[in-house]
Amino acid sequence: MFDRLIAYLDSIHARDPAPRSRWEILIYPGVWALGLHRVAHWLFEAELYFLARLVNHIGRFLTAIDIHPGAKIGRHLFIDHGFTVIGETAEIGDNVTIYQCVTLGGTNPTNGVAGKRHPTLEDNVIVGSGAQILGPITVGERARIGAGAVVTDDVPEGATMVGLKARSTLVPAETYVREFIPYGTPCEEPCEPTTQRIDELEARLAQMHAELEKMRPAGEEREPEVAKSRPRKRTGSHS
C-alpha cells in the first residue's frame, strides 16, 4: 500500500512541476478527494449508500471536489486545484489529468431508467479547465480536451477537442502537432517538433515546388521567390 501511494505521488510530480516534495503533494485537495472517494466507493459497492454519501459530502466540504461514490476511477488520477464534479456512472482510466471547474456530467434518460449516463475517460486523457463532458460518451486514450470545450460526442483516440462555449472543433493529433501542450503532459514527452519532423516537412515542401514547376506552362516567366519590398520614405522632423 505504501509503495502504491509513493507511485501515485510520483505520477503527480511528473505532471506538475510546482511541488518540491512528496509531502507537498500529499496535501493537494485532489489527493484527499481521491482518497476519500476510495472509501466512499467501497461503501457504495457494499450497498451502504448513506455512509457512502456521508463520506462523499465530507470530501466535497474539505476539497471542493464532488465525486459520486458510484464513479469508477482507475490508478493515478490527478485532479488539479478542484471545483470538479464527477457523476455516478462516470468511468475514468489510468493516468488521467483533470483541471479545475471540469464537469463529467450526465444526461436525463428518455426512458426514465438511470443506466449509463456519464462519460468514460480512457487512459492518459487530459481535460482542460472549465471543460464540460456530457453524456454517456467515450473520450479515447491520450485524447486532449481543451479549456472551455463542451463535448457531447465521442472523441477518438489521440485527438484534441478545443473550443469555447458550445462551439467545439475536433482536431486530429497529427494536425495540431504541438500547438496545444497541456500543462499535465509528462515532462519526458517532447514539447516541440523533432528535427526529424522538420526535415520531413522541408522535403514535402521541396516536392511540392518541383510539382508546381512541372505544371507551369512552357515559356511562362517564373515569379521571384522573394518579393522586394518598396523602400520607405523617410520623414524628417519638422521644427
Buried (B, 14 or more C-beta within 10 A) or exposed (E): EEEEEEEBBEBBBBBBEEBEEBEEBBEBBBBBBBBBBEBBBBBBEEEBEEBBBBBBEEBBEEBBBBBBBBBEBBBBBBBBBBBBBBBBBBBBBBBBBBBBBBBBBBBEEEEEEEEBBBBBBBBBBBBBBBBBBBBBBBBBBBBBBBBBBBBBEBBBBBBBBBBEEEEBEBBEBEEBEBEBBBBBBEEEEEEEEEEEEEEEEEEEEEEEEEEEEEEEEEEEEEEEEEEEEEEEEEEEEEE
